[in-house]
């Protein structure tokens, strides 16, 4: 499970988040979007994190230019270092806000956003900004998790309570845990054409995969900001959160442990008269 942050983690949480983001790659996260890309395109990767997907996209559209943007300076610094190390000459990174992009209208042939839309308080305004920077008939690809669906074996009320707690935290932070299922509707309502959607499952079905899933949930449940808010809102106390962490640890050690979570995606085109 690698759905992106609920809040702006720092310290251990930030390091864990960056580690997970660096494991992302264009063949998995952008597989649904790659058939719409071609050599020479200009492309924007919005919410690029440390740039692992961005570099893959740059290889697909070379010699076209690719710009990765993220609001976090730490991630942009990490992405810039990775780009220098790779020798990619057609990619650059800069700090920018997804809802106030520093680009002219109709600037890009393609826009990609992985794990972004679910964090935008006003999702339609954010998607409208992405449409603004797309050329007429330019292509968009968006991908988000849907935390409303989780397969767990063995199942556990305590583990489900931890997922619910995570989702309440994201709602409180202005996010939308069930964005995945709504991506097609959101693109249509924003004015995109030729919109189609699909989904894939990210599963944990090995000993190492189960351990990784537990590690991710621990990174959320150990966040001091969550503990403080949960206590203030009477969502869960410290002992209950500890029980949730232990439940994930116990689950990961079961010989038949399995978990699967949905990632949804959608593609569309900017209208010809945008």
C-alpha contacts under 8 A as a table, 3 or more apart, distances in Angstrom:
res1	aa1	res2	aa2	distance
1	X	202	X	6.18
1	X	203	X	7.18
1	X	204	X	7.61
1	X	212	X	7.80
1	X	213	X	5.75
1	X	216	X	7.13
1	X	260	X	7.83
1	X	261	X	6.79
2	X	20	X	6.72
2	X	21	X	7.74
2	X	216	X	7.57
3	X	115	X	6.48
3	X	144	X	7.44
3	X	145	X	5.81
4	X	17	X	7.42
4	X	21	X	7.81
4	X	115	X	6.01
5	X	8	X	6.82
5	X	9	X	7.36
5	X	17	X	7.10
6	X	119	X	7.77
6	X	166	X	7.52
6	X	169	X	7.13
6	X	170	X	5.32
6	X	173	X	7.61
6	X	175	X	7.78
6	X	220	X	7.90
7	X	170	X	7.35
7	X	173	X	7.10
8	X	14	X	7.66
9	X	12	X	8.00
9	X	13	X	5.09
9	X	14	X	4.81
9	X	17	X	7.74
9	X	223	X	7.41
10	X	13	X	5.40
10	X	14	X	4.31
10	X	15	X	7.40
11	X	14	X	5.31
11	X	15	X	6.41
12	X	15	X	5.13
12	X	16	X	6.15
12	X	219	X	7.92
13	X	16	X	5.13
13	X	17	X	6.06
13	X	219	X	5.72
13	X	220	X	7.55
13	X	223	X	6.89
14	X	17	X	5.04
14	X	18	X	6.16
15	X	18	X	5.17
15	X	19	X	6.15
16	X	19	X	5.09
16	X	20	X	6.33
16	X	216	X	7.97
16	X	219	X	7.08
17	X	20	X	5.26
17	X	21	X	6.20
18	X	21	X	5.02
18	X	22	X	6.19
18	X	49	X	7.83
18	X	50	X	7.07
18	X	75	X	7.78
19	X	22	X	5.36
19	X	23	X	6.85
20	X	23	X	5.35
20	X	24	X	7.20
21	X	24	X	5.52
21	X	49	X	6.77
21	X	50	X	6.72
21	X	52	X	7.61
22	X	25	X	7.95
22	X	50	X	6.30
22	X	51	X	7.50
22	X	52	X	5.72
23	X	52	X	7.39
24	X	28	X	7.38
24	X	29	X	6.68
24	X	52	X	6.15
24	X	53	X	6.23
25	X	28	X	5.78
25	X	29	X	6.02
25	X	30	X	7.61
25	X	52	X	5.85
25	X	53	X	4.79
25	X	56	X	6.82
26	X	29	X	5.42
26	X	30	X	4.90
26	X	31	X	6.60
26	X	52	X	7.65
26	X	53	X	4.80
26	X	54	X	7.60
26	X	56	X	5.20
26	X	57	X	6.44
27	X	30	X	5.94
27	X	31	X	5.17
27	X	56	X	7.98
28	X	31	X	5.37
29	X	32	X	7.84
29	X	53	X	7.54
29	X	114	X	7.25
29	X	143	X	7.84
30	X	33	X	5.26
30	X	34	X	6.24
30	X	53	X	7.70
30	X	114	X	7.96
31	X	34	X	5.47
31	X	35	X	7.87
32	X	35	X	7.04
32	X	141	X	7.96
32	X	265	X	7.45
33	X	36	X	5.71
33	X	37	X	7.12
33	X	141	X	5.81
33	X	267	X	7.13
34	X	37	X	5.34
34	X	60	X	7.85
35	X	38	X	7.98
36	X	139	X	7.19
37	X	41	X	7.23
37	X	60	X	7.26
37	X	61	X	6.69
37	X	110	X	7.69
38	X	41	X	6.15
38	X	60	X	7.00
38	X	61	X	5.51
39	X	60	X	6.64
39	X	61	X	4.16
39	X	62	X	5.56
39	X	63	X	6.56
39	X	64	X	6.36
40	X	61	X	5.44
40	X	62	X	5.82
40	X	63	X	5.26
40	X	64	X	3.81
40	X	65	X	7.44
41	X	61	X	5.61
41	X	62	X	7.67
41	X	63	X	7.91
41	X	64	X	4.78
41	X	65	X	6.89
41	X	108	X	7.78
41	X	109	X	5.70
41	X	110	X	7.12
42	X	61	X	7.56
42	X	64	X	5.21
42	X	65	X	4.85
42	X	66	X	5.79
42	X	108	X	5.22
42	X	109	X	5.23
42	X	110	X	6.46
43	X	61	X	7.99
43	X	64	X	7.68
43	X	65	X	6.43
43	X	66	X	4.74
43	X	67	X	6.43
43	X	108	X	5.62
43	X	109	X	5.97
43	X	110	X	4.71
43	X	111	X	5.64
43	X	112	X	7.58
44	X	66	X	5.85
44	X	67	X	5.04
44	X	68	X	5.93
44	X	69	X	7.62
44	X	108	X	6.71
44	X	110	X	6.39
44	X	111	X	4.75
44	X	112	X	6.20
45	X	48	X	5.61
45	X	54	X	6.25
45	X	66	X	7.40
45	X	67	X	6.21
45	X	68	X	4.63
45	X	69	X	6.35
45	X	111	X	6.01
45	X	112	X	4.86
45	X	113	X	5.97
46	X	68	X	5.98
46	X	69	X	5.14
46	X	70	X	6.37
46	X	98	X	6.72
46	X	111	X	7.31
46	X	112	X	6.22
46	X	113	X	5.17
46	X	114	X	7.71
46	X	116	X	7.67
47	X	68	X	7.36
47	X	69	X	5.76
47	X	70	X	4.56
47	X	71	X	7.28
47	X	98	X	7.38
47	X	113	X	6.33
47	X	114	X	7.03
47	X	115	X	7.53
47	X	116	X	5.99
48	X	51	X	5.36
48	X	52	X	8.00
48	X	53	X	7.32
48	X	54	X	6.52
48	X	68	X	5.44
48	X	69	X	5.69
48	X	70	X	5.63
48	X	113	X	7.63
48	X	114	X	7.65
49	X	52	X	7.88
49	X	69	X	7.88
49	X	70	X	6.15
49	X	72	X	7.83
49	X	75	X	5.16
49	X	76	X	6.78
49	X	79	X	7.09
50	X	75	X	4.83
50	X	76	X	6.26
50	X	77	X	7.77
50	X	78	X	5.28
50	X	79	X	4.24
50	X	82	X	7.76
51	X	54	X	4.87
51	X	55	X	6.13
51	X	68	X	7.06
51	X	75	X	7.94
51	X	76	X	7.79
51	X	78	X	7.67
51	X	79	X	4.61
51	X	80	X	7.82
51	X	82	X	7.28
51	X	83	X	7.82
52	X	55	X	5.53
52	X	56	X	6.72
52	X	79	X	7.47
52	X	82	X	7.94
53	X	56	X	5.11
53	X	57	X	6.26
54	X	57	X	5.04
54	X	58	X	6.15
54	X	66	X	7.52
54	X	67	X	7.90
54	X	68	X	6.31
54	X	91	X	7.89
55	X	58	X	5.00
55	X	59	X	6.48
55	X	83	X	6.98
55	X	88	X	7.47
55	X	91	X	7.14
56	X	59	X	5.22
56	X	60	X	6.60
57	X	60	X	5.05
57	X	61	X	6.48
57	X	66	X	7.59
58	X	61	X	5.48
58	X	62	X	5.79
58	X	64	X	7.52
58	X	65	X	7.15
58	X	66	X	5.70
58	X	88	X	7.69
58	X	90	X	6.57
58	X	91	X	6.20
59	X	62	X	5.38
61	X	64	X	5.25
61	X	65	X	7.53
61	X	66	X	7.99
62	X	65	X	6.94
62	X	90	X	6.76
63	X	90	X	6.45
64	X	90	X	6.67
65	X	90	X	4.97
65	X	91	X	5.98
66	X	90	X	6.18
66	X	91	X	4.71
66	X	92	X	6.57
67	X	91	X	5.70
67	X	92	X	5.03
67	X	93	X	5.57
67	X	94	X	7.56
68	X	91	X	7.54
68	X	92	X	6.30
68	X	93	X	4.67
68	X	94	X	6.53
69	X	76	X	7.27
69	X	93	X	5.66
69	X	94	X	5.07
69	X	95	X	5.50
69	X	96	X	5.65
69	X	97	X	7.93
70	X	73	X	7.44
70	X	75	X	7.12
70	X	76	X	6.42
70	X	94	X	6.89
70	X	95	X	5.26
70	X	96	X	5.60
70	X	97	X	6.84
70	X	98	X	7.66
71	X	95	X	5.27
71	X	96	X	5.14
71	X	97	X	5.39
71	X	98	X	7.65
72	X	75	X	5.50
72	X	76	X	6.49
72	X	95	X	6.78
73	X	76	X	5.04
73	X	77	X	6.11
73	X	95	X	6.24
74	X	77	X	5.21
74	X	78	X	6.29
75	X	78	X	5.04
75	X	79	X	6.08
76	X	79	X	4.99
76	X	80	X	6.06
76	X	93	X	6.19
76	X	94	X	6.29
76	X	95	X	6.55
77	X	80	X	5.16
77	X	81	X	6.31
78	X	81	X	5.26
78	X	82	X	6.29
79	X	82	X	5.03
79	X	83	X	6.16
79	X	93	X	6.94
80	X	83	X	5.06
80	X	84	X	6.26
80	X	92	X	6.99
80	X	93	X	6.11
81	X	84	X	5.14
81	X	85	X	6.19
82	X	85	X	5.06
82	X	86	X	6.14
83	X	86	X	5.09
83	X	87	X	6.28
83	X	88	X	5.93
83	X	91	X	7.20
83	X	92	X	7.57
84	X	87	X	5.32
84	X	88	X	6.93
88	X	91	X	6.31
96	X	100	X	7.37
96	X	101	X	6.07
96	X	102	X	7.03
97	X	100	X	5.26
97	X	101	X	5.84
98	X	101	X	5.80
98	X	126	X	6.44
98	X	129	X	7.47
98	X	130	X	7.82
99	X	125	X	6.93
99	X	126	X	4.89
99	X	129	X	5.87
100	X	129	X	7.05
101	X	129	X	7.29
103	X	107	X	6.71
103	X	133	X	6.58
104	X	107	X	5.67
104	X	133	X	6.28
105	X	132	X	5.41
105	X	133	X	4.59
105	X	134	X	6.96
105	X	135	X	7.55
106	X	132	X	6.29
106	X	133	X	4.60
106	X	134	X	4.54
106	X	135	X	3.87
106	X	136	X	6.82
106	X	274	X	7.84
107	X	133	X	5.15
107	X	134	X	5.75
107	X	135	X	5.91
108	X	111	X	6.98
108	X	133	X	6.10
108	X	134	X	4.88
108	X	135	X	5.70
108	X	138	X	7.17
109	X	134	X	6.00
109	X	135	X	5.67
109	X	138	X	4.75
109	X	139	X	6.49
110	X	134	X	6.58
110	X	138	X	5.51
110	X	139	X	4.75
110	X	140	X	5.68
111	X	130	X	7.08
111	X	134	X	7.09
111	X	139	X	6.48
111	X	140	X	4.81
111	X	141	X	6.42
112	X	140	X	5.85
112	X	141	X	4.85
112	X	142	X	5.91
113	X	116	X	5.88
113	X	117	X	7.42
113	X	141	X	6.36
113	X	142	X	4.77
113	X	143	X	6.38
114	X	117	X	7.84
114	X	142	X	5.78
114	X	143	X	4.77
114	X	144	X	6.34
115	X	118	X	6.76
115	X	119	X	7.87
115	X	142	X	7.92
115	X	143	X	5.93
115	X	144	X	4.87
115	X	145	X	7.08
116	X	119	X	5.64
116	X	120	X	7.04
116	X	143	X	7.69
116	X	144	X	6.92
117	X	120	X	5.42
117	X	123	X	6.26
117	X	126	X	7.65
117	X	127	X	7.92
117	X	142	X	7.57
117	X	143	X	7.80
117	X	144	X	6.70
117	X	179	X	7.36
118	X	123	X	7.62
118	X	144	X	6.39
118	X	145	X	7.79
118	X	175	X	5.60
118	X	176	X	4.97
118	X	177	X	6.38
118	X	178	X	7.68
118	X	179	X	5.40
118	X	180	X	7.75
119	X	174	X	6.92
119	X	175	X	4.46
119	X	176	X	6.47
120	X	123	X	5.18
120	X	126	X	6.76
120	X	174	X	7.00
120	X	175	X	6.00
120	X	176	X	7.84
121	X	174	X	4.75
121	X	175	X	5.65
121	X	176	X	7.76
122	X	125	X	5.47
122	X	126	X	6.37
123	X	126	X	5.07
123	X	127	X	6.17
123	X	186	X	7.75
124	X	127	X	5.10
124	X	128	X	5.97
124	X	186	X	6.68
124	X	189	X	7.74
124	X	190	X	6.09
125	X	128	X	5.00
125	X	129	X	6.34
126	X	129	X	5.19
126	X	130	X	6.56
127	X	130	X	4.98
127	X	131	X	6.20
127	X	187	X	7.28
127	X	190	X	6.63
128	X	131	X	4.94
128	X	132	X	6.12
128	X	190	X	6.01
129	X	132	X	4.95
129	X	133	X	6.69
130	X	133	X	5.55
130	X	134	X	6.59
131	X	134	X	5.18
131	X	192	X	7.74
131	X	270	X	6.20
132	X	135	X	7.96
132	X	274	X	7.46
134	X	137	X	7.82
134	X	138	X	5.45
134	X	139	X	7.50
134	X	270	X	6.60
135	X	138	X	4.98
135	X	270	X	7.05
135	X	274	X	7.33
136	X	269	X	7.96
136	X	270	X	5.49
136	X	271	X	5.68
136	X	272	X	4.47
136	X	273	X	6.09
136	X	274	X	5.42
137	X	269	X	5.17
137	X	270	X	4.64
137	X	271	X	5.49
137	X	272	X	5.10
138	X	269	X	5.40
138	X	270	X	5.29
139	X	267	X	7.17
139	X	268	X	5.80
139	X	269	X	4.51
139	X	270	X	6.44
140	X	267	X	5.46
140	X	268	X	5.39
140	X	269	X	6.09
140	X	270	X	7.67
141	X	265	X	7.23
141	X	266	X	5.86
141	X	267	X	4.51
141	X	268	X	6.86
142	X	183	X	7.56
142	X	265	X	5.58
142	X	266	X	5.50
142	X	267	X	6.51
143	X	180	X	7.17
143	X	183	X	7.90
143	X	263	X	6.86
143	X	264	X	5.66
143	X	265	X	4.18
143	X	266	X	6.58
144	X	179	X	6.48
144	X	180	X	4.92
144	X	183	X	7.90
144	X	263	X	5.64
144	X	264	X	5.51
144	X	265	X	6.40
145	X	177	X	7.41
145	X	178	X	7.21
145	X	179	X	6.87
145	X	180	X	5.12
145	X	261	X	7.72
145	X	262	X	5.86
145	X	263	X	4.17
145	X	264	X	5.93
146	X	149	X	6.42
146	X	177	X	5.97
146	X	178	X	4.47
146	X	179	X	5.86
146	X	180	X	4.57
146	X	181	X	6.53
146	X	261	X	7.49
146	X	262	X	5.68
146	X	263	X	6.08
146	X	264	X	6.96
147	X	150	X	6.87
147	X	163	X	7.75
147	X	167	X	7.31
147	X	177	X	5.30
147	X	178	X	5.49
147	X	261	X	7.29
147	X	262	X	7.42
148	X	177	X	7.02
148	X	178	X	5.57
149	X	261	X	6.49
149	X	262	X	6.76
150	X	259	X	7.14
150	X	260	X	5.94
150	X	261	X	5.11
150	X	262	X	7.43
151	X	155	X	7.94
151	X	258	X	7.76
151	X	259	X	5.29
151	X	260	X	5.07
151	X	261	X	6.68
152	X	155	X	4.85
152	X	156	X	7.58
152	X	257	X	7.85
152	X	258	X	5.97
152	X	259	X	4.61
152	X	260	X	6.87
153	X	256	X	7.27
153	X	257	X	5.60
153	X	258	X	5.06
153	X	259	X	6.31
154	X	251	X	7.07
154	X	256	X	7.58
154	X	257	X	6.29
154	X	258	X	7.28
155	X	159	X	7.66
156	X	159	X	5.21
156	X	160	X	6.28
156	X	247	X	7.78
157	X	160	X	5.05
157	X	161	X	6.05
158	X	161	X	4.91
158	X	162	X	6.34
158	X	243	X	7.39
158	X	244	X	5.68
158	X	247	X	6.51
159	X	162	X	5.06
159	X	163	X	6.49
159	X	244	X	5.98
159	X	247	X	6.16
159	X	248	X	6.49
160	X	163	X	5.08
160	X	164	X	6.20
161	X	164	X	4.99
161	X	165	X	6.10
161	X	244	X	7.54
162	X	165	X	4.95
162	X	166	X	6.19
162	X	221	X	7.76
162	X	241	X	7.63
162	X	244	X	5.85
163	X	166	X	5.05
163	X	167	X	6.22
164	X	167	X	5.04
164	X	168	X	6.16
165	X	168	X	5.10
165	X	169	X	6.23
165	X	235	X	7.24
165	X	236	X	7.98
166	X	169	X	5.15
166	X	170	X	6.33
166	X	220	X	7.37
166	X	221	X	7.96
167	X	170	X	5.02
167	X	171	X	6.16
167	X	176	X	7.99
167	X	177	X	5.78
168	X	171	X	5.06
168	X	172	X	6.12
169	X	172	X	5.05
169	X	173	X	6.23
169	X	226	X	6.98
169	X	229	X	7.98
170	X	173	X	5.00
170	X	174	X	6.44
170	X	175	X	5.00
170	X	176	X	6.59
170	X	177	X	6.64
171	X	174	X	5.21
171	X	175	X	4.91
171	X	176	X	5.79
171	X	177	X	7.09
172	X	175	X	7.17
176	X	179	X	5.55
177	X	180	X	7.98
178	X	181	X	6.44
178	X	182	X	7.46
179	X	182	X	5.24
179	X	183	X	6.37
180	X	183	X	5.63
180	X	262	X	7.92
180	X	263	X	6.45
180	X	264	X	4.72
180	X	265	X	6.90
181	X	184	X	7.51
181	X	264	X	6.45
182	X	185	X	5.38
182	X	186	X	6.05
183	X	186	X	5.05
183	X	187	X	6.20
183	X	197	X	7.43
183	X	264	X	7.55
183	X	265	X	6.83
183	X	266	X	6.03
184	X	187	X	5.33
184	X	188	X	6.30
184	X	195	X	6.40
184	X	196	X	6.39
184	X	197	X	5.74
184	X	266	X	5.71
184	X	267	X	7.85
185	X	188	X	5.14
185	X	189	X	6.04
186	X	189	X	5.14
186	X	190	X	6.13
187	X	190	X	5.08
187	X	191	X	6.51
187	X	192	X	5.50
187	X	195	X	6.99
187	X	266	X	7.93
187	X	268	X	7.20
188	X	191	X	5.26
188	X	192	X	5.22
188	X	193	X	6.70
188	X	195	X	6.68
189	X	192	X	7.45
191	X	270	X	7.38
191	X	271	X	7.17
192	X	195	X	6.71
192	X	268	X	5.73
192	X	269	X	5.43
192	X	270	X	5.08
192	X	271	X	6.11
193	X	268	X	5.59
193	X	269	X	5.11
193	X	270	X	6.28
193	X	271	X	6.12
194	X	267	X	7.80
194	X	268	X	5.21
194	X	269	X	6.09
195	X	266	X	6.81
195	X	267	X	5.51
195	X	268	X	4.25
195	X	269	X	7.15
196	X	266	X	5.52
196	X	267	X	5.58
196	X	268	X	6.66
197	X	264	X	7.29
197	X	265	X	5.52
197	X	266	X	4.08
197	X	267	X	6.48
198	X	264	X	5.76
198	X	265	X	5.46
198	X	266	X	6.46
199	X	262	X	6.60
199	X	263	X	5.56
199	X	264	X	4.09
199	X	265	X	5.89
200	X	262	X	5.90
200	X	263	X	5.42
200	X	264	X	6.40
201	X	260	X	6.16
201	X	261	X	5.48
201	X	262	X	4.60
201	X	263	X	6.00
202	X	260	X	5.58
202	X	261	X	5.33
202	X	262	X	6.29
202	X	263	X	7.07
203	X	209	X	7.84
203	X	258	X	7.35
203	X	259	X	5.64
203	X	260	X	4.11
203	X	261	X	6.38
204	X	209	X	4.58
204	X	210	X	5.22
204	X	212	X	7.92
204	X	213	X	6.77
204	X	257	X	7.91
204	X	258	X	5.48
204	X	259	X	5.10
204	X	260	X	6.19
205	X	209	X	5.95
205	X	210	X	6.44
205	X	256	X	8.00
205	X	257	X	6.65
205	X	258	X	4.83
205	X	259	X	6.76
206	X	209	X	4.89
206	X	210	X	6.02
206	X	257	X	7.67
206	X	258	X	7.60
207	X	210	X	5.29
207	X	211	X	6.27
207	X	252	X	7.26
207	X	253	X	7.59
207	X	255	X	7.65
207	X	257	X	7.74
208	X	211	X	5.02
208	X	212	X	6.15
209	X	212	X	4.98
209	X	213	X	6.24
210	X	213	X	5.07
210	X	214	X	6.26
210	X	251	X	7.95
210	X	252	X	4.91
210	X	253	X	7.80
210	X	257	X	6.51
210	X	258	X	6.78
210	X	259	X	7.51
211	X	214	X	5.16
211	X	215	X	6.07
211	X	249	X	7.79
211	X	252	X	5.42
211	X	253	X	7.76
212	X	215	X	4.95
212	X	216	X	6.23
213	X	216	X	5.21
213	X	217	X	6.45
213	X	252	X	7.82
214	X	217	X	5.20
214	X	218	X	6.07
214	X	248	X	5.21
214	X	249	X	6.05
214	X	252	X	6.33
215	X	218	X	5.03
215	X	219	X	6.27
216	X	219	X	5.15
216	X	220	X	6.76
217	X	220	X	5.22
217	X	221	X	6.16
217	X	245	X	7.44
217	X	248	X	7.42
218	X	221	X	4.99
218	X	222	X	5.77
218	X	245	X	5.85
218	X	248	X	7.80
219	X	222	X	5.43
219	X	223	X	6.53
220	X	223	X	5.46
220	X	226	X	7.65
221	X	226	X	6.98
221	X	227	X	7.54
221	X	241	X	6.62
221	X	244	X	7.77
221	X	245	X	6.70
222	X	226	X	7.71
222	X	227	X	7.53
223	X	226	X	5.46
223	X	227	X	6.59
224	X	227	X	5.04
224	X	228	X	6.15
225	X	228	X	5.23
225	X	229	X	6.18
226	X	229	X	5.20
226	X	230	X	5.86
227	X	230	X	5.18
227	X	231	X	6.20
227	X	236	X	7.94
227	X	237	X	7.43
227	X	238	X	6.80
227	X	241	X	7.74
228	X	231	X	5.32
228	X	232	X	6.22
229	X	232	X	4.99
229	X	233	X	6.01
230	X	233	X	5.25
230	X	234	X	5.72
230	X	235	X	4.72
230	X	236	X	5.26
230	X	237	X	6.71
231	X	234	X	4.97
231	X	235	X	6.33
231	X	236	X	5.95
231	X	237	X	5.45
231	X	238	X	7.67
232	X	235	X	7.80
234	X	237	X	7.15
236	X	240	X	5.83
236	X	241	X	6.48
237	X	240	X	5.31
237	X	241	X	6.30
238	X	241	X	5.16
238	X	242	X	6.19
239	X	242	X	5.04
239	X	243	X	6.26
240	X	243	X	4.98
240	X	244	X	6.35
241	X	244	X	4.97
241	X	245	X	6.37
242	X	245	X	5.09
242	X	246	X	6.20
243	X	246	X	5.03
243	X	247	X	6.06
244	X	247	X	5.03
244	X	248	X	6.53
245	X	248	X	5.36
245	X	249	X	6.40
246	X	249	X	4.95
246	X	250	X	6.04
247	X	250	X	5.12
247	X	251	X	6.02
248	X	251	X	4.99
248	X	252	X	6.11
249	X	252	X	5.27
249	X	253	X	6.64
250	X	253	X	5.39
250	X	254	X	6.80
251	X	254	X	5.40
251	X	257	X	6.25
252	X	257	X	5.98
253	X	257	X	7.20
254	X	257	X	5.16
270	X	274	X	6.64
271	X	274	X	5.38
